[in-house]
């Protein structure tokens, strides 16, 4: 029964996997926050200062330098942390849900997992927020069916969390671009100066904006496919149609992994703000799926 998943998810070595991936995401989000500050907030601040004192040359030089720094260092740094966290999440899922591993996805060294897990203990000493990852109601159904339910809860939770956040982040970055341009129009009278303090400074902001839009597009496309495949698989289960659970769960897991490495990061404060509501909704949907399966399989 699904009780196997409930037991395995709380083994200390699996909790440490969750702790390590959580800490990696926290670090990635801190770098992402720094990226927004360097590429957007400081540019807007310098544009405002330029209304009162001539900082046009400083603004132009800073914008070009930070654009190169973002392109050559910051983006790769964020991607490295995200990829590593996604790989550790993949290890957790394949172990706990008994999903055949994808041999093309490289495992993270145990030393690194231990390092980041210990680091996360400074935030959550008992790992209290990482226990009972999946709804306990799955213990009432067969383990092979429960893994599909768990996978579905993973991406539905992710989709709901991102929907409003991605829109808000895009609006914020777009507003920063507009602010810089408006301030340049107010402050400058000739075309060259407007280019230097209005067009050039929004280069790093635009690069960030394009990155967010691209990540959102990839994430949304993948989530739509995930939902379609999951619903089709679940309908086959309910209707007692032939289905290779092992292969289906592996296919779903590949899509979940791709979504994790391509999706934009969500700040911890936003995650914590929505966590209780989204967890309640997720547990409710899992309970309904379990009840639905028990009725059709009776």
C-alpha positions, 0 to 999 in steps of 0.5 A: 500500500501507499504506506511505503511512501509515507514511511520512506519519505521520513527516513533520515537520509531522505529528509536530508535530501529535501533539506539539501535541495531546499537550502540550494534553492534558498541560496539560488533565490538570494543570488536571484534577489541580488540579480534584481537589485544589481540589474534593476533597483540600482539602475532605477536609483541612479536614474532618479539621482540623475534628476538632481545631479549628473550621473549619466556617464556613471549610469551608462557605464554601470549598466553595460558592466552589470549587463556583462556581469549578469550574462557571464556570471550571475545567470550561470551561478543561479542555474548551477544552484537550480540544477543541483537542487533539481537533481537532489529532488529527483533523487528524493522522488525516485527513492521515495516513490520507487520510480526507475531512475533516469541514468542521464540525470547525474547524481549529486555527490553525497558530500555536497548533499550532507554539506547543504543539509547541515547548512539548512539545519541552521534555519530548521534545526529539526527539519520540521517543515520537511517531514510528511512531504506527501498527504498521509491519505495515500496510504489507503491505496496501492503504492503504484497508484499512490505514486501517480497521485504524489507526482500530480500533487507535486506539479499542481502545487507548483503550478498554483504557486507560480501563477500569480507570482510570475505575473507580479514579477513580470509587472515589477520588472516592466515597471522598472524599465518604464520608470528609467525611460520616463526619468530619462525623457524628463531629464534629457533634451537630446537624442544621444543623452537619452540613449545613454541614460534612457536606452542603455540603462534598461539593457540589464533590466530587459535581459532580466525581463526576457529571462523571466518571460522565457522561463515562464513560457517554458514552465507553462508549456511543460505544466500544460503537458504534465497536466494532460499526461497526468489526467490521461493516466489517471483516467486510465487507472480509474477506468481499469484500462491497460497502463504501464505505471512504471513507464508512465511515472518515469515519463511524468518524472522526466517532465517534472524534472525539466519543469524544475530546472526551467521554472523561475525561482520563487522568493521564500517570503512569497512561498511562505505566504501561500504555503498553508493555503496551497498545502490545504488545497493539495491535501484536499485534492489528494484526498478526493483522488484517493476517495475516487480511486477507492470507489472505482476499484471497490 
